[in-house]
């Protein structure tokens, strides 16, 4: 979803002019930029929400390939649990959960707000965002301005899908027919 379309977080625009808010947001941005893996930057795949095949419960495309509208490289802080392998009827499957911390200012620059079902690529695996959490301690004092958010992720199981040659690239079957894949990049300063 585009950041500019997300209207749930309303606050007084004058708050952004306060020096303490500006300083807090810059500190959080610097923290994310310094703690993020840089080469290559983690990538987010925005699922096509206009598709008629999105499952209402899982916010996931029911087609064999998911349809993505945007591919966004963005700095973020990644914390992962231990990687485990489990034997399933279609083979060994990697199982791992993690949390990604994203910055308010970087999300605004990319005009991206992560949602359940969006894809995430890092460390050779495709992940799925399962939950978005605005931590109550992540707001700056009593201003209602949030500095960052946490996205809970887990490794996406391929199941019966044909494996991608490079899971970090969106293949033509995954490109949304309604929108062109854009590659905005939020570069560290």
C-alpha positions in Angstrom: 0.0 0.0 0.0 1.2 3.5 -0.7 2.2 5.5 2.4 0.2 8.4 1.2 -3.0 6.3 1.1 -2.6 5.3 4.8 -4.9 7.7 6.7 -5.2 5.9 10.1 -2.3 7.8 11.7 -3.6 11.3 12.1 -1.8 13.9 14.1 -1.3 17.6 14.1 0.9 18.6 11.1 2.5 21.3 13.3 4.1 18.6 15.4 6.5 17.8 12.6 7.9 21.3 13.0 8.8 20.8 16.6 12.6 20.4 17.0 12.3 17.5 19.4 10.2 15.5 16.9 12.5 16.3 14.0 15.5 15.3 16.1 13.8 12.0 17.3 12.9 11.1 13.7 16.4 11.8 12.5 17.9 9.7 15.3 15.6 6.7 14.4 16.4 7.1 10.7 20.1 7.1 11.5 19.7 4.0 13.7 17.9 2.1 10.9 20.4 3.2 8.3 23.4 2.2 10.4 22.0 -1.2 11.5 20.6 -2.3 8.2 22.5 -4.6 5.9 23.7 -2.5 3.0 25.0 -4.7 0.2 22.5 -5.6 -1.1 19.6 -3.8 0.6 16.7 -5.9 1.7 13.8 -5.8 -0.8 10.1 -5.6 -0.3 7.5 -6.9 -2.9 4.2 -5.1 -2.7 1.4 -7.6 -3.5 -1.3 -6.4 -6.0 -4.3 -5.6 -3.8 -6.4 -4.9 -6.9 -6.2 -8.6 -7.9 -9.5 -10.5 -7.6 -7.7 -13.6 -6.4 -6.5 -12.2 -3.0 -7.7 -14.4 -0.1 -9.5 -12.2 2.4 -8.2 -14.2 5.4 -4.5 -14.5 4.6 -4.2 -11.4 2.3 -2.4 -13.6 -0.1 -2.8 -14.3 -3.8 -4.4 -17.7 -4.5 -2.8 -18.0 -7.9 0.2 -20.2 -8.3 2.3 -17.1 -8.6 1.7 -14.0 -6.5 1.2 -10.8 -8.4 3.4 -7.9 -7.3 3.1 -4.2 -8.2 6.3 -2.8 -6.8 9.8 -4.0 -5.9 11.4 -1.6 -3.3 14.9 -1.8 -1.9 14.9 -0.3 1.6 17.1 -0.2 4.7 15.7 -2.0 7.7 16.8 -3.7 10.9 16.3 -7.5 10.8 16.1 -9.8 13.8 15.7 -13.5 13.1 15.1 -16.7 15.1 17.2 -19.8 14.4 16.7 -21.4 11.0 15.2 -24.9 11.2 14.6 -27.5 8.5 11.4 -29.6 8.6 10.6 -32.6 6.4 7.2 -32.1 4.7 5.5 -34.2 2.0 7.0 -32.0 -0.7 10.5 -32.0 0.7 12.7 -30.3 3.3 11.4 -26.8 4.1 13.2 -24.0 5.8 11.3 -22.6 8.8 12.3 -19.3 10.3 10.5 -16.3 11.8 11.8 -12.8 12.3 11.0 -9.2 12.8 11.9 -6.2 10.5 12.0 -2.7 11.9 11.2 0.0 9.4 11.6 3.8 9.7 8.8 6.3 9.3 10.9 8.8 7.2 12.2 6.0 4.9 8.7 4.7 4.4 7.5 8.1 3.5 10.4 8.6 1.0 9.5 5.3 -0.8 5.8 6.0 -0.5 5.3 2.4 0.8 3.5 1.0 3.8 3.9 -2.7 4.4 0.8 -4.9 4.7 0.1 -8.5 5.5 0.9 -10.7 2.5 3.6 -8.5 1.1 6.9 -10.2 0.2 10.3 -9.6 1.6 13.7 -10.8 0.2 16.8 -11.2 2.3 19.6 -13.7 2.8 18.6 -15.9 -0.1 15.0 -16.5 1.0 11.6 -15.0 0.2 9.7 -14.1 3.3 6.1 -13.1 3.9 4.9 -10.3 6.2 2.4 -11.8 8.6 1.7 -8.9 10.9 2.4 -5.2 11.3 3.0 -3.9 14.8 3.2 -0.3 15.9 5.0 -0.7 19.2 3.4 1.5 21.9 6.9 2.5 23.0 7.7 3.5 19.4 5.8 6.8 19.6 7.7 10.0 20.3 6.6 11.1 23.8 2.9 12.1 23.7 2.8 13.5 20.2 1.2 10.4 18.5 4.1 10.6 15.9 5.5 7.1 15.4 9.2 6.7 14.7 9.1 3.2 13.2 7.1 0.0 12.9 7.8 -3.7 13.2 6.8 -6.2 10.6 6.7 -9.9 11.6 7.9 -12.2 8.9 8.3 -15.9 8.2 9.9 -17.8 5.3 7.5 -18.3 2.4 7.0 -22.0 1.6 7.1 -22.7 -2.1 4.8 -25.7 -1.8 3.9 -27.0 -5.3 5.0 -23.8 -7.1 7.8 -24.0 -9.5 10.9 -22.6 -7.7 12.3 -19.3 -9.0 15.8 -19.4 -10.4 16.6 -16.2 -8.4 14.2 -15.6 -5.5 15.4 -12.0 -5.3 14.0 -11.1 -8.7 10.3 -10.9 -9.7 9.7 -13.2 -12.7 7.3 -12.2 -15.5 4.6 -14.5 -14.2 4.6 -12.5 -10.9 4.3 -9.1 -12.5 0.9 -7.5 -12.1 -1.0 -7.2 -15.4 -2.5 -3.9 -14.2 0.6 -2.1 -13.1 4.2 -1.9 -14.1 6.9 -3.0 -11.7 8.8 0.0 -10.4 12.2 -0.2 -8.7 12.4 2.8 -6.4 15.4 2.8 -4.2 15.8 4.4 -0.9 19.6 5.0 -0.7 21.4 5.6 2.6 22.9 9.0 3.0 
